């Protein structure tokens, strides 16, 4: 199975670039499944039902969220209505929406998609390790699903790496989101799980993690907020992670970063190659 995960869509430039590119990416990379983190898609904070529908219509099979999942209150009924959009699993019982989805692809294969929040330097939430362990136990790879993808929305690289090793051998891919910078550590762990600390954002990198530079610079240099953060709307780099899994086990055969457009150096997985 060939899976593409796209990192945090940041504002209009990021979401428009992703929506534009997903159909071509599906064709060029012969993708079976596309998962997109859209928690910053609506002006940098949260997502709306209209944006979610546009991402699905472009060809995404699932959407994950993060700490800004509920910034737009309009999305709350949609989270309960559409099982393809997934908010963090380790939020309190009774929170709108669901923390995982078992996505059935066009050919009938099943992909477990789980979203979780980290606890280091983040707002309080339940234990992500226990929450993800429960999901992987309830839907074991190679038995109840053909692939399993974990989007770990966390600040600390150490916590993300720990999650990768915690899931090693039980998930196809563990990928980090939230920090908006693509990390250079794409690898297959010893147990067969593909891992990258952060997928990076789909957004304008002539910015401070996707935001117009002046306001964050003011806050860092003076400690005085003046305006709200606004997404930078220049040309976006589409960033993500490509994974190919073994049909027999659901574990990873290769992983490669994807970057195209905008300011960052391009990275493009060769769909015909057996190497990352």
C-alpha positions as CSV (number, residue, x, y, z in Angstrom):
1,X,0.0,0.0,0.0
2,X,1.2,3.5,-0.8
3,X,0.3,6.2,1.7
4,X,0.9,9.9,1.7
5,X,0.6,12.0,4.8
6,X,0.6,15.8,4.4
7,X,1.6,18.0,7.3
8,X,-0.3,20.9,8.8
9,X,-2.2,23.0,6.2
10,X,-1.4,26.6,7.2
11,X,-4.0,29.1,6.1
12,X,-5.2,29.8,2.6
13,X,-1.9,29.3,0.8
14,X,-1.3,25.9,2.4
15,X,-4.8,24.5,2.0
16,X,-5.1,25.8,-1.6
17,X,-1.7,24.3,-2.5
18,X,-2.7,20.9,-1.0
19,X,-6.1,20.9,-2.6
20,X,-4.5,21.7,-6.0
21,X,-1.8,19.1,-5.7
22,X,-3.6,16.1,-4.1
23,X,-5.1,14.8,-7.3
24,X,-1.8,14.9,-9.2
25,X,0.1,13.4,-6.2
26,X,-2.4,10.5,-6.1
27,X,-1.8,9.8,-9.8
28,X,2.0,10.4,-9.9
29,X,2.8,8.4,-6.8
30,X,0.2,5.7,-7.4
31,X,-1.2,6.4,-4.0
32,X,-3.8,4.2,-2.2
33,X,-4.4,6.5,0.8
34,X,-3.9,10.2,1.5
35,X,-4.2,11.6,5.1
36,X,-4.0,15.4,5.7
37,X,-3.5,17.3,8.9
38,X,-5.8,20.4,8.6
39,X,-5.8,21.8,12.1
40,X,-4.4,25.2,11.0
41,X,-6.3,25.4,7.7
42,X,-8.7,28.2,8.6
43,X,-6.7,31.4,8.8
44,X,-4.1,29.4,10.8
45,X,-6.4,28.3,13.6
46,X,-8.7,25.3,13.3
47,X,-10.7,24.1,10.4
48,X,-14.2,24.6,9.0
49,X,-16.6,22.1,7.4
50,X,-16.3,23.9,4.1
51,X,-12.5,23.5,4.1
52,X,-12.8,19.9,5.3
53,X,-15.1,19.1,2.4
54,X,-12.7,20.7,-0.1
55,X,-9.9,18.6,1.2
56,X,-12.0,15.4,0.9
57,X,-13.2,16.4,-2.6
58,X,-9.5,16.8,-3.7
59,X,-8.9,13.2,-2.8
60,X,-8.0,12.9,0.9
61,X,-9.2,9.8,2.7
62,X,-8.9,11.2,6.2
63,X,-8.2,14.4,8.0
64,X,-6.4,14.7,11.3
65,X,-6.4,17.7,13.7
66,X,-4.6,18.8,16.9
67,X,-4.6,21.4,19.6
68,X,-6.6,23.9,17.5
69,X,-9.2,21.3,16.6
70,X,-12.1,23.3,18.2
71,X,-11.0,26.9,17.4
72,X,-13.9,27.2,15.0
73,X,-17.1,26.2,16.8
74,X,-18.8,25.6,13.5
75,X,-16.8,22.4,13.1
76,X,-18.2,20.7,16.2
77,X,-21.4,19.1,14.6
78,X,-19.3,18.1,11.6
79,X,-16.9,16.2,13.8
80,X,-19.7,14.0,15.0
81,X,-21.2,13.7,11.5
82,X,-18.2,12.7,9.3
83,X,-16.1,9.7,10.6
84,X,-13.2,10.6,8.2
85,X,-12.2,13.6,10.3
86,X,-10.2,12.7,13.5
87,X,-9.5,14.9,16.5
88,X,-7.0,13.9,19.2
89,X,-7.9,10.6,20.9
90,X,-6.6,11.6,24.3
91,X,-9.1,14.3,25.1
92,X,-11.7,13.9,27.9
93,X,-14.6,11.6,27.5
94,X,-17.5,13.4,25.9
95,X,-15.4,15.6,23.7
96,X,-17.1,16.0,20.3
97,X,-15.9,13.8,17.4
98,X,-13.7,10.7,17.5
99,X,-10.0,10.1,18.0
100,X,-9.6,7.4,15.4
101,X,-11.1,6.3,12.1
102,X,-11.0,3.0,10.3
103,X,-10.9,4.2,6.7
104,X,-12.1,1.7,4.0
105,X,-10.3,2.4,0.7
106,X,-11.7,2.0,-2.7
107,X,-10.3,-1.5,-3.0
108,X,-11.7,-2.6,0.4
109,X,-8.4,-2.4,2.4
110,X,-8.7,-0.7,5.8
111,X,-6.4,2.0,7.2
112,X,-6.5,2.8,10.9
113,X,-5.9,6.6,11.4
114,X,-5.2,7.8,15.0
115,X,-4.5,11.4,16.1
116,X,-3.1,12.2,19.6
117,X,-1.7,15.2,21.4
118,X,1.6,15.3,23.3
119,X,1.8,16.5,26.9
120,X,5.3,18.2,26.9
121,X,4.9,22.0,26.6
122,X,1.3,21.5,25.5
123,X,-2.1,22.1,27.2
124,X,-3.1,19.3,29.6
125,X,-4.5,16.2,28.1
126,X,-4.8,12.5,28.9
127,X,-1.9,10.1,28.5
128,X,-1.2,9.7,24.7
129,X,0.8,6.5,25.1
130,X,-2.1,4.7,26.9
131,X,-4.6,6.1,24.4
132,X,-2.7,5.0,21.3
133,X,-1.9,1.6,22.9
134,X,-5.6,1.0,23.4
135,X,-6.3,1.9,19.7
136,X,-3.6,-0.4,18.4
137,X,-4.7,-3.2,20.7
138,X,-8.3,-2.9,19.6
139,X,-7.4,-2.8,15.9
140,X,-4.2,-4.8,15.4
141,X,-2.2,-4.3,12.3
142,X,-2.5,-7.2,9.9
143,X,-5.6,-8.5,11.5
144,X,-8.3,-5.8,11.8
145,X,-6.5,-3.3,9.5
146,X,-4.1,-3.4,6.6
147,X,-2.2,-0.3,7.6
148,X,-2.1,1.9,10.7
149,X,-1.1,5.6,10.7
150,X,-0.4,7.6,13.9
151,X,-0.4,11.4,13.7
152,X,1.3,12.6,17.0
153,X,0.7,16.3,17.4
154,X,3.3,17.3,19.8
155,X,5.9,19.9,20.6
156,X,8.9,17.9,22.0
157,X,11.0,15.9,19.6
158,X,11.9,13.5,22.5
159,X,8.2,12.7,23.1
160,X,7.6,12.2,19.4
161,X,10.6,9.8,19.1
162,X,9.4,7.9,22.2
163,X,6.0,7.5,20.6
164,X,7.6,6.1,17.5
165,X,9.5,3.4,19.5
166,X,6.3,2.7,21.6
167,X,4.4,1.9,18.4
168,X,7.3,0.2,16.6
169,X,6.1,-3.1,15.0
170,X,2.4,-2.2,15.6
171,X,1.9,0.7,13.2
172,X,2.8,1.4,9.6
173,X,3.7,5.0,10.2
174,X,4.2,7.3,13.2
175,X,4.6,10.9,12.0
176,X,4.8,14.1,14.1
177,X,3.0,17.3,13.4
178,X,2.6,20.7,15.2
179,X,6.1,22.3,14.9
180,X,5.6,23.1,11.2
181,X,9.2,22.3,10.2
182,X,10.1,19.1,8.3
183,X,12.6,17.0,10.1
184,X,15.4,15.1,8.4
185,X,15.1,11.8,10.2
186,X,12.7,9.8,8.0
187,X,13.5,6.1,8.8
188,X,12.2,2.7,9.3
189,X,12.5,1.6,12.9
190,X,13.9,-1.8,13.9
191,X,10.4,-3.3,14.3
192,X,9.3,-2.1,10.8
193,X,7.4,1.1,11.6
194,X,8.1,4.1,9.4
195,X,8.9,7.2,11.4
196,X,9.5,11.0,10.9
197,X,9.6,13.5,13.8
198,X,7.7,16.2,11.9
199,X,6.2,16.2,8.5
200,X,6.4,19.9,8.2
201,X,3.6,22.3,7.2
202,X,2.0,23.0,3.9
203,X,2.4,26.7,3.9
204,X,4.6,29.7,3.1
205,X,8.1,29.2,4.7
206,X,9.0,32.9,4.3
207,X,7.4,33.3,7.7
208,X,7.7,32.3,11.4
209,X,6.1,28.8,11.3
210,X,3.6,30.0,8.7
211,X,2.7,33.3,10.2
212,X,3.5,36.8,9.0
213,X,6.9,37.6,10.6
214,X,6.3,41.0,12.2
215,X,4.0,40.0,15.0
216,X,6.1,37.0,16.3
217,X,9.2,39.1,16.0
218,X,7.7,41.8,18.0
219,X,6.6,39.4,20.7
220,X,10.0,37.7,20.9
221,X,12.0,41.0,21.0
222,X,9.7,43.1,23.2
223,X,7.4,40.6,25.0
224,X,4.5,42.8,23.9
225,X,1.7,41.4,21.7
226,X,0.1,44.0,19.4
227,X,-1.9,42.1,16.8
228,X,-3.2,38.6,16.3
229,X,-1.1,36.2,14.3
230,X,-1.9,36.1,10.6
231,X,-0.9,33.4,8.1
232,X,1.7,34.3,5.4
233,X,0.0,34.0,2.0
234,X,2.9,33.6,-0.4
235,X,3.7,30.5,-2.4
236,X,3.4,27.4,-0.2
237,X,5.7,24.4,0.0
238,X,3.6,21.2,0.2
239,X,5.3,19.0,2.8
240,X,4.6,15.4,3.7
241,X,5.8,11.8,4.1
242,X,5.4,9.0,1.6
243,X,5.3,5.4,2.9
244,X,5.0,2.1,1.1
245,X,3.9,-0.9,3.2
246,X,4.2,-4.6,2.9
247,X,0.8,-6.1,1.9
248,X,1.4,-9.2,4.1
249,X,2.3,-7.4,7.3
250,X,1.2,-3.8,7.0
251,X,4.7,-2.7,8.1
252,X,6.8,-0.2,6.1
253,X,9.0,-1.2,3.2
254,X,10.2,2.4,2.6
255,X,9.7,5.9,3.6
256,X,10.6,9.2,1.9
257,X,9.9,12.8,2.6
258,X,8.0,14.9,0.0
259,X,8.5,18.6,-0.5
260,X,7.4,20.6,-3.6
261,X,6.9,24.2,-4.5
262,X,7.8,27.3,-2.5
263,X,11.1,28.0,-0.8
264,X,12.3,24.6,0.4
265,X,14.5,22.2,-1.6
266,X,12.4,19.7,-3.4
267,X,12.2,16.1,-2.2
268,X,10.3,13.6,-4.3
269,X,9.9,9.9,-3.7
270,X,10.4,7.7,-6.8
271,X,7.3,5.6,-7.1
272,X,9.1,3.0,-9.1
273,X,12.0,2.6,-6.8
274,X,12.4,0.0,-4.1
275,X,14.5,2.4,-2.0
276,X,13.5,5.4,0.0
